[in-house]
Amino acid sequence: MDALHDALISIRRILRATELHGKELRAATNLKTSQLMVLQALEDDDDMTVGAITDQVRMAQASVTAIVVKLEQMGMVVRARGTTDKRKVFVRLTKLGHSVLEEAPEALHRRFAQQFEPLQAWEQTMIVSALQRVATMMNAPELDAAPVLDFEHHDNPDQADHADKA
């Protein structure tokens, strides 16, 4: 029973850390984690299409499109047609977008990655296996999820939009 207790406490701590980070991010920047990820992708390469952003952040394209629209409404990004190929639309950070990135706390998934990546391959495999097993035990192995530590909906832009209004 102690092992079960410890496992449930660890799961709850992960959920709480995610929730608290989301609140910290929202208070500092008025952004959600997925919005921050899109801004960070643009910081790394200031002239990207939605498709390129989608590939980098590993979310559904419809979700990234909805996030870009929201960020544009907030004045953090602009969209512009390509000069050589008018069919392509590029997304760029605005001065406000750059400023918000400077003020944003470090994303929780980046903090995790900094500690996960230096682990030996066998340790990484063990952690991934254990987490996959936990997901299975919670009847969640097939739920679609982006590699983001937050509570947002990423694959249904309508749900993401409703979350923005809440």
Buried (B, 14 or more C-beta within 10 A) or exposed (E): EEEEEEEEEEEEEBEEBBEEBBEEBEEEBEBBBBBBBBBBBBEEEEEBBBEBBBBBBEBBEBBBBBBBBBBBEBEBBBBEEEEEEEEEBBBEBBEEBBEBBEEBEEBBBEBBEEEEEEEEEEEEEEEEEEEEEBBEEEEEEEEEEBEBBBEBBBBBBEBBEEBBEE
